[in-house]
């Protein structure tokens, strides 16, 4: 039957009959943009013969991108040109020679999952609007809990390891003094928490954000490898009690950002048990070693933690962002701590099991289905494929360390135990100089200068930093399975090429 044409309805000067979106034009644009993404990102940007980045200074890039928003919309061909420019001048983090951060590479299955969720545009808070993704999140959390070594537990995916650490800090505080949720900080004791001097900076941010105060974060000294010293932790706990403060949390780190150090979890757990402290493990970076039977010993004792932060978007390449907070407690502590019981979302008289409406465990309302990306990759590769991904990354790291030891002008800071390889490049002009103040002052300038050259050339991207009295050094991180032995060799050759005239 052909529907009869109705007269136009006009309200406030707006014609309400039929959709105003040009569906055909939109569909064609999506199709052409997807083809562009496939050609320029999936295929071209992963090619070692292409540049990691096409560097331009900010003011020049502003002009090249035409960032101005105008009264009239741009035609589709112009939008595709803009898309091409965005890809051209963006850093290709999926390039095999992008080593700059604790994430890299392209996982094809995760990418497809992201395309799907972007198209479906779900929000994960109630089963009625996000049935598949809530069940996927439940399945993924259950499996991650199993790898930690807990018999049961709870968890939530959230935007970043920093947020996971904040969740854990607030959860530990709620466990210690639940009245704070309703009565606020005015009547609370002076709460103190303890973490490694090598911890992620998010611990200070979380303490500031939650009103605990950065002065009440006690940084425990580390040994020469960057691991928390348990004896120093216990001293600080006793000192805090002596001063009348209220210790409530210890945050250990499994895989520190710079050195890749793993704190001794068993010894720290012993101290937490003696003093009744919540043990949180920030395994945002190192947690993926749990997938490897060979390397999971790095996290020995993690099953004794009360909460764990673990980011599959790092070593397991689930795509940014994919970050889980996992909690041993199964008494609905997460929900008790964070729930607000919004009656327009979490009605208790729904026609299905409302226990699947997990949104009240989150500080967010709208929440992305991040677990789906990891689930798709896990389904595609299996546990054995994820294990191989970890083992290969660490084997390549070992290869690079051995090559650094062989080459003149390269010097390791320390033997790595994970995928963080920290080293200096010493140019020919400094190789005969005595290691005094002048030597270190000059060496401090080398890594930033080489970094500038490599970025402007586009040949690779590698991080550098000073650290706890050590002058600027390179920190190379191996993650992507697209990386080969040849890329390790190229990295050292290129640094030598870019720095030999310094």
C-alpha angles and dihedrals in degrees: 000000000000111000114238116249113250128211116261116266115216121198121174089343093306122119107225101189114114129340119305095208115105096229096184093053091046093050091050091050092051090049094050093043091051089052089051092050091050093050100039103033112021096039109020102034093055092056114107089214090065126077122265088222141358098224122212128165115249100257093048092046091052089060095043093052099047093221096180118120112216138196092251124055123246121250118251095255090055091048090053089051088053090049090052091050092049090054093043096054098037122097110258100229089176091061112114089235098054104110099150103110143022090270131058146139136051125277107194096203094050089048092055090048089053092050089052096049092045089053095044092042097202128176115214108221108094133034092229093065100028110028100149096043095049090053090047091051091049091051094047094047090049091053094046090050088053091054091051088057101246120136090217140354148140137250151162136216114233141168105285144335089271089062091046089055091049091049090052094048092051092044092052090049091049090051090050097045113005093180089076090076092067105018099040130216100308096092099034126109122247099282119209129192131189130216140156122281084235095053125128114275089240089083091068091043092050092049090051094046094048094049094247090117130232091251087065093059107097113204112212118214120252133215126245091282094052097256122140112256107231094206090056090050093054092048091054093048091053091045092052091051090048089055091052096252124137114239111204110155143038119192114199122188127226104193111008116219099245109025099023092232125170118214117226097260100185094055092044090049090054090056092047091052092049092051100034095244128155110246115213120181117205098210093156090129105021100038093091090068084076087076091064121077088201098051106027088095086079086076097043108159097025090124087072092063122106092214138009134198113210127174115201088183089075118055094001093050098223090155128258119319114029113129131150134198109205122195128195093208114096098184094096091262091151091055094044090051098047108023121119096173097227103198094207091060109024103043111169096212097064122138094248139048103295092199084086090064093093098164094103089067089067133075086218127076101197108044132178121237092243095155089066092070092054092043092054092050092046091049091050099045102025123215090292091056092051089048090052090051091057095042093050093049092052092044090054089049090054090050091052092049091053091049092050089054091053098049126085113237097028123103129180119224090210142334106279122226095193137024097297110104112187118191146149126233109215111199120220093259091063101039096092095040120108113249097251133126093289092051093051092044091055094042089053088066096051104075095048091049093049090046090056092050095048093048094048090047091045093220098126142334122231132169127236136181145156114249134196097326096330116116121236114310136167121260112200119190124194116207116129121087086214088071115099139190087260089061090054090052091046091052093057093040092050094049089051091047093049095044108034093095094054 
